[in-house]
Amino acid sequence: MEELLQFGVIREVGQNEDVEITTPVIVAWHNGKFRALNTYTIPDRYPIPKIQISLTQISQAVYISTMDVLKGFHQNVLTPRARKYLRIIVNCGVYKYLRMCFGIKNAPSHFQRMMNEIFPEEISEGWLIINIDYIIVCSNTWEEHIYRLSRVLTKIQSVNMKIFLKKCHFGFKELKALGHVVSGELLGIDKNKVEAVLLKLMPQNKKEIQSFLGFAVYYRKNIIDFACIARPLYKLCDKDTVFEMTVDTVKAFESLRQALNTAPLLLMPDFKLPFKLYIDASGDGLGASLHKVQF
């Protein structure tokens, strides 16, 4: 709270402010969740870049730099109307947000739109990737990379945006980005992301199963036969299914954990070469995979 007050993210609601407000006020309690507000918020459908497309762009680069916007949402000033609805109740009083906060339904889409409007040329030229508050600069030569970094940093400075220097990486040929390790045309899983999952105990309820599957599906392209392995766990998440870890579900859970730990590196495709599409079907579902010979 003290930090939010110090940096002007929130301020205490004055004694007479509520008298001036005729609209309903939807507040967040100490857990910071705005569920009621999000329920009545009209969704902003502005697209967030697809991770796989971004990774394909990165894999074609020789030099890569990444930057993280410092508390990105807090760098956006709220309109007076929005401030009426974004309040938090804590033991010491009621506070209103002056800047965008985390947990708001449309915050990611709004921030993505703002970033795209700041860097339209760089994004359209195909060497700048922005995933909400995460910035990636790609180049094929060192001189080109320095020039592009200069362009991006100049624009960041011009809009008075702050970046988190400790999370920035400049001019690497191999680095971690978007949950993966990218090195030229090779793509692997970030082992640091996987370690926490490997240490988890057997799931005790459907929510924990769903959380695990949500993580695993992010890396499904690195896991052969992912759908078949995960099928018992998805069935367990069905609304009408009683939660019970059976021999099949335990085996599926352990198999997925092992697959995440031993996932192979992927060689990103050369789009100048032909592809082959393989399809299959059974009583349980449909499947298709795109293959190609790289050499």
WODA-V608696 format. One record per run of one state. SS is the DSSP state (a for helix, b for strand, c for the rest). FROM is the first residue (numbers start at 1). LEN is the number of residues. If there is no record, write none. Layout:
{{SS;FROM;LEN} {SS;FROM;LEN}}
This chain:
{{c;1;1} {a;2;5} {c;7;3} {b;10;3} {c;13;4} {a;17;4} {c;21;6} {b;27;2} {c;29;6} {a;35;6} {c;41;10} {a;51;9} {c;60;3} {b;63;7} {c;70;2} {a;72;4} {c;76;1} {b;77;1} {c;78;2} {a;80;6} {c;86;1} {b;87;4} {c;91;2} {b;93;5} {c;98;1} {b;99;1} {c;100;7} {a;107;12} {c;119;1} {a;120;5} {c;125;3} {b;128;4} {c;132;2} {b;134;6} {c;140;2} {a;142;17} {c;159;4} {b;163;1} {c;164;1} {a;165;3} {c;168;1} {b;169;4} {c;173;1} {b;174;4} {c;178;2} {b;180;4} {c;184;2} {b;186;4} {c;190;1} {a;191;8} {c;199;7} {a;206;13} {c;219;1} {a;220;3} {c;223;3} {a;226;11} {c;237;10} {a;247;15} {c;262;4} {b;266;2} {c;268;8} {b;276;6} {c;282;4} {b;286;6} {c;292;4}}
